[in-house]
């Protein structure tokens, strides 16, 4: 199975790019974030023509998450199972061929110490509570998405310049480690230890071409899936060309 995640930064603007990527990368499951599409306007038929069932969760303004699957799509759950505030349309999960797959879009946090930053930490805490309260780390589970947290300094183009900003603070990274401690593996790190494997680059100042990015798009797998993973890739080519998202897709192959 090939599982992928991609913050598409507006599905309306990026649909041709997504269709093209589905054709050549051929993921079995694609988790999308920042679709910015209301449920009633989601391009379900376009994805069905490509062989994918779809589940979406969005209000058409900001945020928005979705899952595409060509291996089955059952027991779709939008929002936190507990009914906790998700701060917009930020989490959806489904059973895809026997694997519980989550697509999540963690709040940005804006400025350290702000109410938005505190809300981000609260959201991550609620995500940990979701896992602990409703799921089992012994089951096949893939938590995928834009976490808006760079796990460590290897995942930051310049840790000194980023110091004091969101995405790299100790509380954010501790919240991410809490998810891993529940029983998940950052699958890219189980295959590669080097830095510079970024998934997001600011549109401004030529950051992509200068390789000034962050790794914030993650695939976290339960232990059995992680052990069966054979290949992980950040597809930088999808960040090139006309009207790209500012994020690149990330995918993992599992036997």
Secondary structure, 3 states (H helix, E strand, C coil): CEEEEEECCCHHHHHHHHHHHHHHHCCCEEEEECCCCEHHHCCHHHHHHCCCEEEEECECCCCCEEEEECCCCEEEEECCCCCCCCCCCCEEEEEECCEEEEEEECCCCCCCCCHHHHHHHHHHHHHHHHHHHHCCCCCCEEEEEECCCCCCHHHECCHHHHCCCCCCCHHHHHHHHHHHHHHEEEHHHHHCCCCCCCCEECCHHHCCCCCCEECCEEEEEEHHHHHCEEEEEECHHHHCCCCCCCECCEEEEEC
